[in-house]
Amino acid sequence: MKEIVLDTETTGLSVKDGHRIVEIGCIELDDLVPTKNIFHFYLNPERKVSAKAFEVHGYSDEFLATKQKFIEIADSFLEFIKEKKIIIHNAEFDIGHLNNELSLIGRQKINSANVIDTLELARNKFPGSGISLDALCKRFRIDNSKRQKHTALIDCELLARVYINLIDQKEPTLNLVENNESRTFIGRGRLDYFKRVVTPNEEELSSHKEFLKKYLKKNYF
């Protein structure tokens, strides 16, 4: 099953105030294993970045002015996420902004039924505990030291690992090399796998002991 881990950065918090997307990052998972398919764009939001948003991601108006507009990458984006579950931390925010962008160009909105919100997963699994991305990285001992700013691909990389931990599956660590000049690019690097420890039941332990007795008797006595 293929899934998409997605994150966006924006000019500000609310679409009601006219804020727009300035960055989209996506990492594809295939049966929870990251593939080499990565979607990434910086976008010209056609408006100013708020001071608070600049503090979060650091993308200046001058930097974004030379980038493509959402309408220019919309088809590629929709094709990338087509028929796949989308994994987002605090999905209400990102889907709200994405659907706003899609509405502005007359395209169909993303169906929330196709979205898995890791914020909700964490809230249900750890009630009363910190459930921010940073808090979850700390809980699962995921190194987030390179998250100096909130950038879409770094957040996707961390979220992929958090998501796999949240659903109690094996955890691949990602080592992605970003190529900012590419509109879409392939991540390159090593994937290390950490398997879950499975405890054998009493029947399995008994069978193992019998096997050892027969093996040792046959080969050493």
C-alpha positions in Angstrom: 0.0 0.0 0.0 1.4 3.4 -1.0 0.9 6.4 1.2 2.1 10.0 1.0 3.6 11.9 4.0 2.9 15.5 3.4 3.7 18.9 4.8 3.3 22.5 3.8 4.7 25.9 4.8 2.6 29.0 4.4 2.6 32.8 4.5 0.5 32.7 7.7 -2.0 30.8 9.7 -5.4 31.3 8.2 -6.8 31.1 4.7 -9.5 33.5 5.9 -6.8 36.2 6.1 -5.7 35.4 2.5 -2.6 33.3 3.4 -1.1 31.0 0.8 1.2 28.1 0.5 4.9 28.7 0.0 6.3 25.1 0.1 4.9 21.6 -0.5 6.9 18.5 0.5 5.9 14.9 0.0 7.6 11.6 0.7 6.1 8.4 -0.7 5.9 5.2 1.5 5.3 1.8 0.0 4.2 -0.7 2.7 5.7 1.9 5.2 9.1 1.9 3.5 10.2 5.2 2.0 10.6 5.0 -1.8 12.7 7.3 -3.9 9.7 9.2 -5.0 9.8 12.7 -3.5 7.7 15.7 -4.5 9.0 19.1 -3.5 8.2 22.7 -4.7 8.8 26.2 -3.3 5.9 28.4 -4.5 5.3 32.1 -5.2 2.4 32.9 -2.9 1.6 36.1 -4.8 1.5 38.0 -1.4 3.8 38.9 1.4 5.0 36.4 4.0 3.9 37.4 7.5 6.6 38.2 10.1 5.6 35.2 12.3 5.6 32.8 9.3 9.1 34.1 8.3 10.3 33.3 11.8 9.1 29.7 11.4 10.4 28.8 8.0 12.7 31.6 7.0 11.5 32.0 3.3 11.7 35.6 2.3 9.5 37.4 -0.2 12.6 37.9 -2.5 13.3 34.1 -2.4 9.7 33.1 -3.2 9.2 35.7 -5.9 11.2 33.7 -8.4 9.3 30.4 -7.8 6.5 28.8 -9.6 2.8 29.5 -8.7 0.6 26.8 -7.3 -1.5 26.6 -10.6 1.7 25.6 -12.4 2.4 22.5 -10.3 -1.2 21.6 -9.4 -1.5 18.8 -12.0 1.8 17.2 -10.9 0.8 17.4 -7.3 -2.6 15.8 -7.8 -1.1 13.1 -9.9 1.5 12.4 -7.1 -1.1 12.0 -4.4 -3.7 10.2 -6.6 -5.4 7.2 -5.0 -3.0 7.2 -2.0 -3.6 7.8 1.7 -2.1 11.1 2.9 -0.3 11.3 6.2 -0.3 14.8 7.8 0.4 16.1 11.3 -2.4 18.5 12.1 -4.2 17.8 8.9 -6.8 20.5 9.4 -4.2 23.2 8.8 -2.5 21.7 5.7 -5.7 20.4 4.0 -7.3 23.7 4.6 -4.6 25.5 2.8 -4.3 22.9 0.0 -8.1 23.0 -0.6 -8.0 26.8 -0.6 -5.3 26.7 -3.3 -7.3 24.1 -5.3 -10.5 26.2 -5.0 -8.7 29.3 -6.3 -7.9 27.5 -9.5 -11.2 25.7 -9.8 -10.0 22.2 -9.0 -11.6 19.5 -6.9 -10.7 19.6 -3.2 -8.9 16.8 -1.4 -11.3 14.4 0.3 -10.6 14.3 4.1 -11.5 10.6 4.0 -8.2 10.0 2.3 -6.2 11.7 5.1 -4.6 10.2 8.2 -3.9 12.8 10.9 -1.0 11.8 13.1 -2.0 14.5 15.6 -5.2 12.6 16.2 -3.4 9.3 16.4 -1.0 10.7 18.9 -3.8 12.4 20.9 -5.7 9.1 21.2 -2.5 7.0 22.0 -1.0 9.5 24.5 -3.9 11.4 26.1 -2.7 14.4 28.1 0.9 14.2 26.8 2.8 16.5 24.4 1.8 15.6 20.8 3.7 18.2 18.7 6.1 16.8 16.1 9.0 17.7 18.3 7.4 16.1 21.4 6.8 12.9 19.5 10.3 12.8 18.1 11.6 13.1 21.7 9.2 10.3 22.8 10.3 7.9 20.0 14.0 9.0 20.3 14.1 10.4 16.8 16.9 12.8 16.1 15.3 16.1 15.1 18.4 18.3 15.6 18.4 19.5 12.0 15.0 20.9 12.4 16.3 24.4 13.0 13.5 25.8 10.9 10.1 24.3 9.9 10.8 23.2 6.3 8.5 20.8 4.5 10.8 18.0 3.6 12.6 17.8 6.9 9.2 17.7 8.6 8.1 15.0 6.2 11.2 12.9 7.0 10.6 13.2 10.7 6.8 12.6 10.4 7.4 9.4 8.4 9.4 8.0 11.3 6.9 9.3 13.9 4.0 7.7 11.9 5.6 4.3 11.7 6.2 4.4 15.5 2.7 5.5 16.2 1.2 2.5 14.5 3.8 0.2 16.1 5.6 -0.9 12.9 9.2 -1.2 11.8 11.0 2.1 11.6 13.2 3.1 8.7 15.5 6.1 9.2 15.8 8.4 6.3 18.9 10.2 5.0 17.6 12.5 2.2 19.8 14.8 0.2 17.8 17.8 -1.0 18.3 19.4 -4.4 16.7 22.8 -4.2 17.1 23.4 -7.9 14.9 20.5 -8.9 11.1 20.9 -9.1 10.8 17.3 -8.1 13.7 15.1 -7.1 14.8 11.7 -5.8 16.1 11.3 -2.2 19.4 9.6 -2.1 20.9 7.9 0.9 21.0 4.8 3.2 17.9 3.3 4.8 18.5 1.6 8.1 15.8 -0.7 9.5 14.9 -1.3 13.1 12.7 -4.4 13.6 10.2 -4.8 16.3 11.1 -7.3 19.0 8.6 -10.2 19.1 8.4 -12.2 22.3 7.8 -16.0 21.7 4.8 -17.6 23.5 5.1 -20.6 25.8 4.3 -23.1 23.0 7.1 -21.7 20.9 9.6 -21.7 23.7 8.7 -25.4 24.5 9.1 -26.4 20.8 12.5 -24.6 20.7 13.7 -26.4 23.7 12.7 -29.8 22.2 14.5 -28.9 19.0 17.7 -28.0 20.9 17.6 -31.3 22.8 17.3 -33.3 19.6 19.9 -31.2 17.8 22.5 -31.4 20.6 22.0 -35.1 21.1 22.3 -35.9 17.4 25.4 -33.7 16.8 27.4 -33.7 20.0 26.7 -36.9 21.9 
